[in-house]
Amino acid sequence: MMIAERFTKEAREAVRAAVRDAERTQAGQVGVEHLLLALLDAPVLAGFDLSREELESAFRDYRRKGGLTKADTEALRGLGIDVDAVIDSVERSLGSGVLRSEKRRRWFGLPLEPAFKKALENALREARDLRHNYLGAEHILLALLQGKGIVAEVLAERGVTYAEVRKRAASARAT
């Protein structure tokens, strides 16, 4: 069975919604943050009280900093480097948003970030590890929470952990 055949209706719609959101915001590529925003209404996130506006703001800040996470920013601050001051200075000289870690939009569509593709691969592993014969929104969310990166960081700051989502996913059923 091919991976696309294992996607639930909800998971397929989340991927499509992520692409639409990236196009709507004129992003250079479809990123993991678009995928998370597409999953906000998924049952596995019920009760976490995640604000779309707050998440979008966090993601804009992340992109403005060229992909540096808060942990990266704090590490640099420990070395005496004020990332915000550096970015402000660069943007005054070269223009707003110059450091965004995006590729330019292609006229024939948006490319997928490597992290987006990796998240979908990891979602399949999550489904397999849970012995589910489908790939649902909960598996995609687990993949997004793996390791480091902006989505995992932003969610952790809001109390969404891999362990809690895994517990919820273990009892989930395909929709």
Backbone bond lengths (Angstrom), bond angles and torsions (degrees), N, CA, C in turn:
res aa  C-N    CA-C-N  psi(-1)  N-CA   C-N-CA  omega(-1)  CA-C   N-CA-C  phi
1 M - - - 1.451 - - 1.530 108.86 -
2 M 1.317 116.52 133.57 1.460 120.93 179.95 1.526 109.91 -78.43
3 I 1.336 115.53 155.25 1.458 120.63 -176.50 1.526 112.11 -57.58
4 A 1.329 118.36 -43.07 1.467 121.20 -177.77 1.523 111.44 -61.41
5 E 1.315 117.96 -30.11 1.455 121.85 179.80 1.518 111.69 -71.93
6 R 1.322 117.20 -20.19 1.463 121.77 -178.34 1.523 112.44 -88.04
7 F 1.339 117.39 -13.13 1.461 120.78 -178.99 1.525 110.30 -66.82
8 T 1.326 116.31 135.51 1.457 119.91 172.20 1.527 107.96 -73.80
9 K 1.315 116.06 166.18 1.461 120.97 177.10 1.536 109.40 -57.29
10 E 1.329 116.55 -42.98 1.468 121.87 -179.83 1.532 111.72 -61.72
11 A 1.315 117.79 -41.44 1.464 121.75 -179.72 1.521 111.03 -69.23
12 R 1.332 117.00 -42.34 1.472 119.94 177.22 1.521 110.66 -61.22
13 E 1.318 116.63 -42.88 1.464 120.44 -179.85 1.527 110.46 -65.99
14 A 1.327 118.48 -35.22 1.468 121.09 178.73 1.528 110.47 -63.39
15 V 1.320 117.44 -41.61 1.465 120.62 178.84 1.526 109.83 -65.34
16 R 1.331 116.96 -44.19 1.474 120.20 178.09 1.529 110.84 -62.86
17 A 1.330 117.12 -41.87 1.469 121.40 -179.79 1.525 110.67 -65.72
18 A 1.323 117.50 -35.21 1.467 120.74 177.48 1.526 110.58 -62.88
19 V 1.318 116.46 -42.62 1.470 120.88 178.49 1.529 109.47 -64.60
20 R 1.334 117.07 -45.16 1.474 120.28 179.06 1.533 110.92 -60.71
21 D 1.334 117.01 -41.59 1.462 120.60 -179.42 1.525 110.70 -65.04
22 A 1.319 117.40 -41.76 1.468 120.91 177.92 1.531 110.10 -62.24
23 E 1.323 116.55 -41.18 1.468 120.04 177.89 1.520 110.94 -65.95
24 R 1.332 116.80 -43.45 1.466 121.66 -178.83 1.524 111.48 -60.54
25 T 1.322 116.43 -39.87 1.466 120.88 -177.93 1.525 112.16 -89.04
26 Q 1.335 116.28 2.87 1.462 122.65 -179.99 1.526 111.98 55.82
27 A 1.325 115.57 41.52 1.457 121.42 176.14 1.527 108.81 -70.96
28 G 1.308 115.85 156.44 1.448 120.16 179.19 1.514 113.12 -73.61
29 Q 1.332 115.70 -24.35 1.454 121.03 178.56 1.524 109.14 -158.74
30 V 1.322 115.92 165.80 1.460 120.62 -179.91 1.522 107.31 -84.82
31 G 1.331 115.38 118.21 1.456 120.20 -175.46 1.516 113.43 -109.97
32 V 1.312 114.01 173.69 1.464 120.14 179.94 1.520 111.91 -63.60
33 E 1.338 116.95 -28.93 1.466 118.62 178.25 1.527 111.01 -66.41
34 H 1.332 117.66 -33.69 1.465 120.62 176.35 1.530 109.88 -65.74
35 L 1.320 115.70 -37.12 1.456 120.46 179.13 1.527 110.55 -66.70
36 L 1.325 117.56 -43.30 1.467 119.27 177.66 1.522 110.65 -61.82
37 L 1.322 117.15 -46.17 1.465 119.93 -179.39 1.531 110.73 -59.52
38 A 1.319 116.90 -33.92 1.466 121.07 178.08 1.525 111.97 -70.91
39 L 1.327 117.18 -19.68 1.471 121.80 -178.07 1.527 113.32 -97.09
40 L 1.314 118.04 0.86 1.468 120.59 -173.29 1.526 114.26 -55.90
41 D 1.321 117.59 -31.43 1.463 120.24 -178.55 1.530 112.93 -92.91
42 A 1.319 116.97 4.85 1.470 120.25 -179.51 1.534 110.14 -65.19
43 P 1.323 117.31 139.46 1.466 120.55 -179.65 1.531 113.67 -53.25
44 V 1.315 117.48 -32.28 1.470 120.41 -177.82 1.533 111.43 -65.34
45 L 1.324 118.11 -19.54 1.467 121.66 177.77 1.530 113.00 -98.58
46 A 1.325 116.65 1.51 1.468 120.00 -179.46 1.526 109.88 -58.14
47 G 1.319 115.31 135.86 1.459 120.59 177.26 1.517 115.27 89.65
48 F 1.314 118.13 -6.34 1.466 119.80 179.62 1.528 112.50 -86.41
49 D 1.329 118.34 -11.75 1.464 122.84 176.52 1.527 111.76 53.13
50 L 1.322 115.58 58.98 1.462 121.21 179.00 1.524 109.53 -94.24
51 S 1.309 116.11 128.05 1.456 122.44 -179.64 1.527 109.87 -94.08
52 R 1.329 116.36 122.59 1.465 121.31 178.55 1.526 110.46 -56.51
53 E 1.321 117.09 -44.74 1.464 121.00 -178.06 1.531 110.74 -62.17
54 E 1.321 116.67 -43.09 1.468 120.66 179.91 1.528 111.19 -64.86
55 L 1.314 116.39 -42.03 1.465 120.31 178.70 1.521 110.83 -66.15
56 E 1.329 116.88 -44.09 1.470 120.11 179.05 1.528 110.39 -59.88
57 S 1.327 117.39 -40.08 1.460 121.71 178.04 1.531 110.95 -62.87
58 A 1.326 116.49 -44.07 1.471 120.45 179.05 1.524 110.43 -62.70
59 F 1.331 116.73 -40.32 1.462 120.04 -179.90 1.526 111.82 -69.06
60 R 1.339 117.66 -38.64 1.469 120.56 176.62 1.528 110.13 -61.32
61 D 1.325 116.41 -42.64 1.467 120.91 179.55 1.530 110.08 -62.65
62 Y 1.313 116.21 -42.47 1.463 121.92 178.50 1.532 110.45 -60.54
63 R 1.325 116.77 -47.54 1.465 120.60 -179.67 1.527 110.86 -64.71
64 R 1.329 115.94 -39.23 1.471 120.42 179.43 1.523 110.25 -59.73
65 K 1.321 116.51 -32.82 1.467 121.33 -179.09 1.522 111.76 -88.98
66 G 1.293 118.00 17.97 1.454 121.53 175.98 1.509 114.01 66.81
67 G 1.330 116.95 22.92 1.459 120.23 177.67 1.521 114.51 97.01
68 L 1.326 118.36 2.80 1.465 120.40 177.77 1.522 109.82 -71.28
69 T 1.319 116.55 131.84 1.455 120.86 175.81 1.527 109.05 -82.92
70 K 1.323 116.46 173.24 1.469 120.06 176.63 1.520 110.12 -62.73
71 A 1.318 117.21 -36.70 1.468 120.71 178.00 1.529 110.01 -62.26
72 D 1.335 117.06 -42.51 1.464 121.02 177.05 1.525 110.47 -61.24
73 T 1.336 115.35 -45.89 1.464 121.24 -178.63 1.525 110.86 -61.32
74 E 1.332 116.30 -42.68 1.469 120.29 179.46 1.529 111.07 -66.77
75 A 1.319 117.15 -38.55 1.470 120.52 178.23 1.527 110.42 -62.65
76 L 1.318 116.17 -43.00 1.467 120.05 178.11 1.526 111.11 -66.95
77 R 1.330 116.67 -37.62 1.461 120.33 176.98 1.533 110.09 -60.70
78 G 1.340 116.01 -37.58 1.460 121.04 176.76 1.522 112.65 -62.87
79 L 1.323 116.06 -24.21 1.467 121.28 177.21 1.530 111.68 -92.68
80 G 1.333 115.66 4.83 1.456 119.95 178.59 1.512 114.83 88.81
81 I 1.329 117.57 15.30 1.463 121.50 -179.18 1.524 108.76 -107.68
82 D 1.324 116.42 119.55 1.463 122.11 177.01 1.525 107.77 -92.45
83 V 1.317 115.92 99.61 1.462 121.89 -175.40 1.523 111.24 -58.07
84 D 1.325 117.48 -43.53 1.468 120.10 -179.30 1.525 111.46 -60.94
85 A 1.329 117.24 -41.03 1.470 120.81 179.14 1.534 110.42 -66.08
86 V 1.322 116.73 -39.98 1.462 120.67 178.86 1.533 109.89 -63.91
87 I 1.328 116.89 -45.87 1.468 120.97 -179.16 1.526 110.33 -64.08
88 D 1.335 116.84 -44.16 1.469 120.02 177.71 1.526 110.63 -56.69
89 S 1.313 116.65 -44.31 1.463 121.39 -179.34 1.532 111.37 -64.42
90 V 1.324 116.43 -45.56 1.464 121.23 -179.98 1.531 110.15 -63.45
91 E 1.341 116.44 -43.22 1.462 119.43 -179.45 1.533 111.93 -67.30
92 R 1.324 117.77 -34.15 1.467 119.73 175.78 1.525 110.18 -63.41
93 S 1.328 116.14 -37.41 1.471 120.55 -178.11 1.523 113.39 -81.27
94 L 1.325 116.71 -41.29 1.467 120.19 -170.37 1.526 114.95 -113.05
95 G 1.319 117.93 -9.88 1.459 120.79 179.08 1.512 113.24 113.64
96 S 1.305 114.44 151.18 1.461 122.07 -178.26 1.530 111.37 -62.24
97 G 1.317 115.46 135.96 1.462 120.89 175.29 1.509 115.76 76.97
98 V 1.319 117.41 10.58 1.461 120.89 -175.57 1.537 112.90 -62.65
99 L 1.314 118.12 -26.15 1.465 121.18 -176.90 1.530 113.97 -92.25
100 R 1.313 116.99 -0.78 1.464 118.59 -178.82 1.511 110.69 -54.02
101 S 1.321 115.05 136.41 1.469 120.64 -178.52 1.525 109.97 -88.93
102 E 1.310 115.69 64.67 1.463 121.26 178.61 1.515 109.34 -130.43
103 K 1.296 114.97 149.05 1.456 119.56 172.30 1.519 107.08 -89.14
104 R 1.286 116.95 159.74 1.458 121.07 178.36 1.523 110.14 -68.70
105 R 1.295 114.45 146.86 1.464 121.18 179.43 1.530 110.16 -63.10
106 R 1.310 115.59 135.49 1.459 120.33 174.81 1.517 108.31 -88.72
107 W 1.292 116.46 145.76 1.456 119.82 -176.41 1.523 112.92 -65.54
108 F 1.329 117.99 -21.57 1.460 120.42 -176.87 1.520 113.03 -101.44
109 G 1.327 118.65 11.26 1.459 120.71 176.64 1.509 111.74 136.50
110 L 1.299 114.78 175.12 1.455 120.32 -177.05 1.523 111.65 -97.73
111 P 1.321 116.17 135.23 1.466 118.52 174.39 1.525 109.84 -76.76
112 L 1.313 116.57 159.47 1.459 122.32 175.05 1.521 108.32 -92.57
113 E 1.331 116.32 134.53 1.465 119.79 174.69 1.525 108.64 -60.79
114 P 1.319 117.48 147.53 1.469 118.92 175.31 1.536 111.91 -55.17
115 A 1.339 117.46 -36.49 1.472 120.45 179.58 1.533 111.49 -65.16
116 F 1.331 116.81 -31.49 1.466 121.57 177.45 1.527 109.28 -65.43
117 K 1.324 115.22 -48.91 1.465 120.13 179.09 1.526 110.75 -61.24
118 K 1.326 115.99 -42.61 1.469 121.27 -179.79 1.530 110.54 -63.24
119 A 1.333 116.74 -38.34 1.462 120.17 178.80 1.527 110.76 -61.79
120 L 1.331 117.38 -40.84 1.461 119.76 179.43 1.532 111.04 -67.40
121 E 1.332 116.89 -37.71 1.471 120.03 175.58 1.518 110.29 -63.83
122 N 1.326 116.70 -44.60 1.465 120.73 -179.31 1.528 111.43 -67.89
123 A 1.330 117.06 -30.09 1.464 120.60 177.14 1.526 109.99 -62.67
124 L 1.317 116.77 -39.28 1.463 120.78 176.96 1.534 110.31 -62.38
125 R 1.324 116.56 -42.06 1.475 120.18 177.34 1.528 110.92 -63.16
126 E 1.333 116.02 -40.51 1.466 119.83 179.03 1.530 110.23 -62.11
127 A 1.320 116.79 -44.69 1.466 120.36 178.77 1.526 110.42 -61.25
128 R 1.323 115.39 -43.34 1.467 120.22 179.39 1.527 110.79 -63.31
129 D 1.346 117.19 -44.60 1.462 121.26 -179.99 1.527 112.39 -61.86
130 L 1.332 116.04 -32.19 1.463 120.45 178.71 1.534 111.78 -86.82
131 R 1.322 115.75 0.60 1.470 123.14 -179.24 1.527 112.14 60.16
132 H 1.341 115.04 36.13 1.464 120.69 174.69 1.525 107.77 -93.83
133 N 1.308 116.12 141.15 1.470 119.85 179.93 1.525 111.76 -94.78
134 Y 1.306 116.55 20.59 1.456 123.38 178.59 1.524 108.49 -142.38
135 L 1.316 116.19 164.95 1.458 121.35 176.45 1.535 106.88 -119.10
136 G 1.331 115.38 112.19 1.457 120.50 -175.87 1.515 113.06 -114.20
137 A 1.318 114.88 179.69 1.463 121.74 179.42 1.520 111.12 -56.67
138 E 1.320 117.20 -36.85 1.459 120.47 -179.60 1.529 112.14 -63.31
139 H 1.325 117.23 -34.83 1.466 120.97 178.70 1.529 110.53 -71.12
140 I 1.344 115.94 -38.73 1.464 119.76 177.31 1.521 109.58 -64.31
141 L 1.329 116.68 -43.40 1.462 120.35 179.20 1.531 110.90 -61.87
142 L 1.311 117.40 -42.62 1.471 120.25 176.86 1.523 110.89 -59.08
143 A 1.317 116.17 -42.10 1.469 119.99 178.94 1.521 110.88 -63.35
144 L 1.332 117.20 -38.74 1.463 120.85 178.99 1.533 111.62 -67.66
145 L 1.315 116.78 -26.81 1.465 121.10 -178.85 1.531 113.21 -85.55
146 Q 1.310 116.67 -9.21 1.466 120.30 179.85 1.519 110.33 -69.21
147 G 1.307 115.53 138.98 1.457 120.13 170.93 1.508 114.43 64.73
148 K 1.336 114.10 -148.00 1.446 121.22 -177.04 1.514 109.96 -104.18
149 G 1.299 114.95 173.77 1.455 120.15 179.02 1.505 110.07 129.98
150 I 1.300 114.84 167.44 1.455 120.91 -172.67 1.517 112.71 -64.02
151 V 1.310 119.41 -41.64 1.461 120.48 -177.82 1.520 110.47 -64.98
152 A 1.323 117.55 -47.55 1.467 120.56 179.04 1.527 110.58 -61.16
153 E 1.325 116.60 -41.26 1.462 120.20 -179.77 1.525 111.84 -65.56
154 V 1.313 116.65 -48.04 1.464 121.07 -178.28 1.532 110.38 -63.43
155 L 1.318 117.37 -40.82 1.461 119.81 179.05 1.532 111.86 -69.21
156 A 1.318 117.21 -41.16 1.474 120.44 178.97 1.522 110.67 -60.33
157 E 1.328 116.72 -38.93 1.465 120.62 178.18 1.526 111.54 -62.42
158 R 1.313 116.65 -21.04 1.460 121.75 -178.14 1.529 112.20 -108.14
159 G 1.321 116.56 15.03 1.458 121.18 174.57 1.507 116.40 83.35
160 V 1.316 117.92 9.08 1.464 121.10 178.46 1.520 107.16 -94.04
161 T 1.325 116.25 112.58 1.466 120.59 -176.38 1.526 110.86 -114.78
162 Y 1.305 113.88 157.67 1.458 120.47 176.55 1.533 109.54 -58.12
163 A 1.342 116.69 -45.46 1.468 120.94 -176.64 1.530 111.46 -60.08
164 E 1.327 117.55 -44.19 1.470 120.56 -179.18 1.516 111.17 -67.58
165 V 1.320 117.62 -43.71 1.460 120.47 -179.81 1.524 109.81 -66.85
166 R 1.314 117.33 -37.84 1.476 120.28 178.35 1.529 110.58 -62.43
167 K 1.319 115.98 -40.82 1.465 120.08 178.26 1.535 109.76 -61.64
168 R 1.322 116.30 -44.07 1.463 120.71 178.82 1.527 110.95 -66.25
169 A 1.321 116.36 -40.60 1.474 120.78 -178.08 1.529 111.30 -66.13
170 A 1.315 116.12 -33.55 1.460 120.34 -178.20 1.537 111.10 -61.59
171 S 1.329 116.24 -27.12 1.463 119.22 -179.77 1.525 113.29 -104.39
172 A 1.337 116.46 6.38 1.469 120.50 -177.56 1.527 111.24 -77.45
173 R 1.307 114.13 158.85 1.468 122.44 175.69 1.514 108.58 -126.17
174 A 1.305 116.77 151.87 1.475 121.46 -179.19 1.527 110.33 -62.81
175 T 1.368 113.78 141.77 1.470 119.63 174.58 1.506 109.49 -130.17
